[in-house]
Amino acid sequence: NITIKINGMDVSAPAGSTILEAARLAHVEIPTLCFLKDMNEIAACRICTVEINGGKMAASCVYPINPGMEVKTNTPKLRDYRKKTLQLILSNHDRSCLSCVRSGNCELQTLCKELGVDVDDYYDGAKTPSTPDESAAHMVRDNSKCILCRRCSAVCEKVQGIGVIGPNERGFATVIGSAFDKGLGETSCVSCGQCIAVCPTGALYEKSSIDEVAAAIADPSKLVIVQTAPAVRAALGEEFGYSIGTNVEGQMVAALRRLGFDKVFDTNFSADLTIMEEAHEFIDRVQNGGVLPLITSCSPGWIKYCEHYFPDMTENLSSCKSPQQMFGAIAKSYYAEKMGLKPEDIVSVSVMPCTAKKFEIGRDDQDANGSPDVDYSMTTRELARMIKQSGIRFTELPDEDFDTPLGLGTGAAVIFGATGGVMEAALRTAVESLTGEELERPDFTDVRGTEGIKEATYRVGDLDVNVAVASGLGNARELLNRVKSGEANYHFIEIMGCPGGCVNGGGQPQQPGFVHNTTDIRGLRAKVLYDVDAAKTIRKSHENPAIKELYETYLGEPGSEKAHHLLHTTYVK
Ligand code: HC1
């Protein structure tokens, strides 16, 4: 360890630490804006500047500590410097904060308030010209709100391995954009929304479906049903002041009912259905010499990535639609028939932790009943906004239960929202189906946890089944390259587009950089789902009574012609 002085106090920190890290050990918070640990350590914004050894200015996020160093983090000179830095950022910023989607949750706004920026047009002058880019299906990029922190391009390139956005031009003309300034919709962006999740301001945001959904709810001729993804219940509470890792399933259901949805259902139901179809497909491929490894297909960002970047592996993809889409297809067929309705009488809404789901609903072959399986896909954030707009006092709501039968899900389904969960759920069903024996314990803990790549081998009957799990597209690329080179040999792979899986999806509540840098956000949210699973009496998809009834009365067997028509899809190269 090295001992330094921070604000006159002795602080001991491991050699190699930055001043920012050492200060945190001493419970001193230095403000940051562009800094994201392990992802964006570029000292671009200079907000974290400190004084060292009696006056030299240094960016604490990258400056390493040295023995005997004396650091000051909060002098009048620094406060003035930081204030001026913020005023310079504001001079080239669209300050229409009242109408901004991030108002109240903007890191620039918060810093200006905390650091006492009282004159926001001090350096006003020319602004870098920009026009919002609305070309993508899922999001808008508005460079007039961009502060060039480069968090978005860092996550896109370094974590997702895609790099479709980055700085163009130089100096005052610098803008974040795509190659040749193409619209995002014309690039190989996969719609994962990780850039939105880390944006500190209102420069990046999802395209909203709130008005369309509200209009459908107000239309008495429509039955408006909603499904909520597994991971939404693990994060929605953060928008209402609950700590990260709080399960708000019951209050979420109550809020959706009060918003006026006619039926409140659960994507967990169709996650169980996905397992029935996918486990059947896996067993069929293993027994009949089909293409292996089988790779899961629920994450639309991953699917688009595979089509763009690994087109020679699309035959490895499961033909199963995602649970979101399976839900919609069943709602507009089986459920519509039960209710005596036509598919077009139903408006099918989903709430997802994901922005790529907005793209998925418009893909080809996602309209099994001649009408879109899902009409509108909203993010967790949009749901929170809708609840706030409607005057519902979320924290005071009682817990309520989902409607039946499409609201029934098992423990296997709820863990879909965490990396490794789909694999574990599939194994619970595939192993019992292959061996004909009941599992003593349905836990496959080797595939749990937030590491980017996980591997395990399970003895199933007389077969050693090699499985792998990857989350985040940079990790997916690494894993697939191992498969292609012959270095690894798997039977079954789960891939989720977002690091940590859907709990960390691009549509989840945004947490400030400080929280990203100091908290295991995805781990805390995943724990919610594993706790729900552990507390359930039914923890295997094939034991879901609503799913059994669906097969007995409507679909026949997994993989049946009807199941294929409604629940499976194809891919493009
Ligand atoms: Fe997901 Fe899925 S787990 S993809 O992350 O397979 O979005 O939560 O709904 O469809 O079930 C997302 C989550 C979600 C689907 C399921």
Residues whose N, C-alpha, C, O or C-beta is under 5 A from the ligand:
A	BS01	HC1	A229 P230 A231 V232 T267 A271 C298 S299 S322 P323 Q324 M352 P353 C354 F416 G417 C502
